[in-house]
Amino acid sequence: MLFSRYIAFLVLNLVFFLIMFISTAFANQPCNIAALRLAEDLPEQVAVAGQECYQSWFSAPDEVLEDIYSEASLDKIQVALKHEISQYQGKIEQASRLERLGEFVRAAYYVRYNAKAPAFSEALSQRFAQVTNQFLENPYALQLGQEQVEAMNSLTLMVDNVKQLPLTMDSMMRTLEHFNTDMAKQPQWVEGVNNLFRAMAGHSTYDEFYTYMSTHNQHIRVLSDFARNNEWALGTEVDFLVYNAIRETGRLLASPYSSTRQAALDEMQNVMQRYPLGSEHERLWLAAVEMLNFYMPEGLNGLDLGLAKQQIQIRILPNYYECQGSARIRSQDLTLEQTLEACQRLADKENDFHQLTKTGFQPVEEDNNKHVEVDVFANKKDYGYYSSFLFNNTTNNGGQYLEGDPSQVDNVARFVAYRYENEQALAILNLEHEYVHYLDARFNQYGSFHDNLAYGHIVWWLEGFAEYMHYKQDYQAAISSIQTQKWSLSDVFATTYEDDANRIYRWGYLAVRFMFEKHPQEIESLLTYSRAGEFSSWAEHTQQLGEQLNEEFSQWLETLNTETSPSDSSPPIEAEEEQESGKETHPQQDDLTPVVLEPTQMTTLKVHQRRYAAIYVPEGVKEIRVWVMNESRVEPGKDLNLYASFDVWPTTEQYYWASQNTDSNEYLQIPALKEGYLHFLLNADSLGEDVDMVVYFHYGQ
């Protein structure tokens, strides 16, 4: 349903339709799984379905593999696709039908894959690959327009689902020829082109792909030319296409065929020469070196990686300051004033930590991490480019603590972070959270991180305690999560890093807060175990506590659930709002700490002038749909707008997607250009009201 229609209804209708979106069953939709299983003409029913049905398709139960997701059923869809493409002239209705059919195919492969059921036949998958070729040969295949581009996205993304890239590589490579400055302004179209690189990465463990490439090494030259001819895209929102061309070429170093390996090696070395360290586009050098170091270190020709990292660190993180406490701060762009503010925050947090956990300022045995290096990048984009190269950490996160081996005298403990705003505010994402990880590891957890995890039942503490130290009683998002899904204390204690972020962080916080408020003596007992390295005893005692306190925890949650608003204490991150002449000042300050959203879960945000949010987009997501809803009647001058961007935090001047309706009800439909965080800014001149924000993913394999 178009959001412009959605917001035209009165508040009652708004709530009604919201409930429809939240429902995962879509029971009243003729295109949901239950209805499709009864359809007399399945291909036609799928072709006329609405996009709101996709979630039910991708989350279908395993039993549909025997009927609508069976081989015979999919073959009928394949025949229908061929017919539709033969008639395709770029019309909106035609494109919509193609996309629906394509998404149904992708959903069927996705459900079968996750069910670990036998794969569809090679013959069927090959027929679907030929469908993609047939589409890309159509003169209207790359036509712009929302529906037309959605059809192109679906039918090219399908290649990775059916795992038949060797049959479609030629036609998909030809899409690169159409990339230019005009097309770069169409993010969904760019996503369709990027599906080539998604498929290459998805085929990196398939022997058939490497066999094909061994006789088609000319594709490596095409990718090289594409990267070189599109240097203009570097530094823009679509520069990931150029990087992906380099990275996927580098991934071919894993080929068992010497001819392919040599061609990929030559290209990686050419990239290193063309974009040397220190040049304008040195990030391509980083991409090439990263691939060589992983797949073929000998191809680095004696490059001193240690020296290269040292040079980059000095240049990218030039500012160094030793705080009076444990922290040593390296930063890309912090002023001295901001650095001193960071030092003070960390010092305050450290004092609070020692008082709360009663450490006596005594570190655990064999811990030599007397200091911690805090490396702060200017923004998410530079964090992504440089941090993994410098410190070997993953960057699809909001920062990371890297303990190293604390038993080694020369070990360097550090946490890497980035700023989500580059104005006067300090705005370092997860600053206190990551510092608490350092303090907890040094004073409460004997041994390494792997030692801590050996017996389980500790993730709730590691992440929940860091959240508790950051928020104390002011974590409204965690309290709100009680309403959507209620976990027992035993369940929370059993949390692992394989669970979702909501359970790890928010419910971990709730468990830690409960234990501190109701059973602080048990916290002391647990820390006695962890400080001695007795993690098996920790796990055993935690399990016992969960069983004993489940009912009390449930009752305690009810007392939190009745709270109507967060406390009035100062937000974790403060910033002075710039006031323009003639505009009303606001004594209330927004909490500028970004809220990490979970898909399908409603989050309520109070917005005075500005709030930040983000959601992690995993690999395989095709599209993100975002709703911001304000149920009150908005007064004149109290409008809210929504801005979004990958890589960096958007501003009102620099963003990639925006919804600027006049009544604070906003909607965005965003292509999943890549894996990682999608950042949001909710901006208002004068609002001061609660808005509800919810995000849905359209999944792919």
C-alpha positions, 0 to 999 in steps of 0.5 A: 500500500502506498504510504501517501494513501496510508496516511490519508486515513484518520487515526483509527484507520492508521492504527488499523493498517499498522496492525496489518503491517505488524501481523506476520500472517497477513491472514486476510491477504489473498496472496498469503501462503494459506490462500496460495495453497488453494489457488486454482491458477497459482502463477496468476495469483502470484503475479497480481499479489501485493508486495506486502505478501513477500514476508509471508512468502519468505517465512513460509512453513516447511510443508509448502515445499510439498505443494506451492514450493514444489518442483512442479509448482516452480516449473509452472512459475518458470513457464509464466515468467518466460511468457511475461518476459516475451510480452514485456515492453517496460509497462508498469503493470508488466514490470510488477507482474515480473517482480512478483513472480521473481520474488516468489521464486526467490522465496521458494529457494530461500525456504528450501535452503533454510529447511535443509531440504533437497535442492531443486533439480539442476535442470529447473535452476538452469531454466530460471537462469535462462529466464534471467538471460531472456529478461536482460536481452529484452530492450526494456530490461534496464529501463528506469522507473520504480516498478521496472527497476524492481523487476530488474532487481528481482530477476538478477538477484534470483541468479544467486538463489538458483546458483547458476551464475556461469549461465548468466555471467555474460548478460549480467556483465553487460549491465556494467556498461550502462553505469554512468553518472545519470544511472548512479542517481537511481539507487534501486537501479544501482542495486540491480547492477550490484547483484552481479557482485552479490552473485560472485560472492555467493558462488565463491564456494562453487567449483562450477563457477571457478571452472567457468571462469577458467575459460572466461578470464576476460571478465577480469579485464572487464571488471578492471576496466569498470573500476578504472573508468568509474573513478568518478564514483569514488567518494559518492554513495555508490562507490561500493560498486567500484570497491566490489569490482575490486574485491570480487576480482580479488576473491578469484585468487581462491580459484583452483585454476592457475590461469584465473589466479594469475589474472586476478593476481595481476589485477590486484598488483595493478590496483596497488600500483595505480592507487598507492598508499597515500593517494586520493583513492588509496582505499582501493589499495586497501581492498586489493591488499586485504584480498591478497593478504587473505588469499595469496600473501606471497602476492604482496611481494614482500610488502611490509604490512606492519609499516603500512599500518603504522603509516596509515594509523599516523595519518588517519588517526593523528591526534593522540592524548593520554587521559589521566586514567586508563585511556589513551585516545587516538582520533581522526578529528577530535578537538582537544576540548572534545578529547578532554570531554571524552577523558572525563566521561571515561573517568566518571564511568570508571569511578562508577564502575569500581564503586558498583562492582567493588573491585578495590581497584584490583585487576584480575591475575595475569592481566597486563592491560593497564591501559586501553587505546581508544581509536576514534574514526571521524565517521562510519565510512572511514571506520569501515575502510580503515579499521579492519585493515589496521586492527583486523576487526569486523566493521558491520557494527557500532564499534568493537573492543579488542582485548587481545591476550591480557597475559602478554606484557606487550599486549595492546587492548583497544576499542575502535569506535566512530563518531556519528556526528561531526559537529560540536557534539562529542558523538562517539557511538558506544563510547561508554559501552566499549570502555566498560568492556575493557574495565569488566575484562580487566577487573572482573574477568580472568583470562581472555574473551574465549576463556570467558565464553567457554562454559556459556551463560555469561553473554547476558552479563558481558553485554547487559552490564555494559548497557546497564553502566551506560544507561542505568535506569534510563534504557526506555528501549529495553523497557519497551521491549517487554511488551513485544516479547517476554523472556524468562530469566533462565532464557536470558541467562542462556543467551549466546552471541548467536541470538538477536541483538534485542535479546543480547543487549536489551534483555541482558540489560534487564537481567543485570539491572534486576540482579543489581536491584534485587540480588546484589549479593548474588552479583558479588558471588558471580564476580568471585567466580569470574575473577578467579577464572572459575567459569564453569562455576559461574555457569552452574550458579547462573543456571540455578539462579535462573530457575530460582528467580524466574517468577520474581523476575517476571513480576519485576518486569511488570513493575517496569512495564507500567512506567509511562516514560523514561526518567528526566535525568540527563541523556547519555550524550548531550549537545547544544542545539544550534538556534536560528534567529526567530525560532523557539528555543527548547529547554528539553534536549533530545537523547542523541544516543542512536537507537538500534532498531530491530526489524518488525519491532515498533520503537517509540521515540520522543523527538524534540528536534533531532533523534538518531536511529540505525538498523543492521541490514544483514546479507541477503536482504533485498529491500528495507521499508521504514514507517514513522507514524505520529498518531496525534494531529500535528500542529502547524510548524511541528513537522518531522522529516525522515532521512536515511543513508548507508555508511554515514549519518545523514544530515538535512543537507546530506542524505541519500533518501528522505521522506518529507511529508507534511504531517510527520507520518513518513515512509521510505522504501530503500534498496538494500545496497549492501550489508551493514548499518542503515542510518536514520535522522528524524528531524523536526523544527519543533515537535516534542511528541512521541512517534512510532518507528518500525522497519521491515526487511524483504529477505533473500537467500 
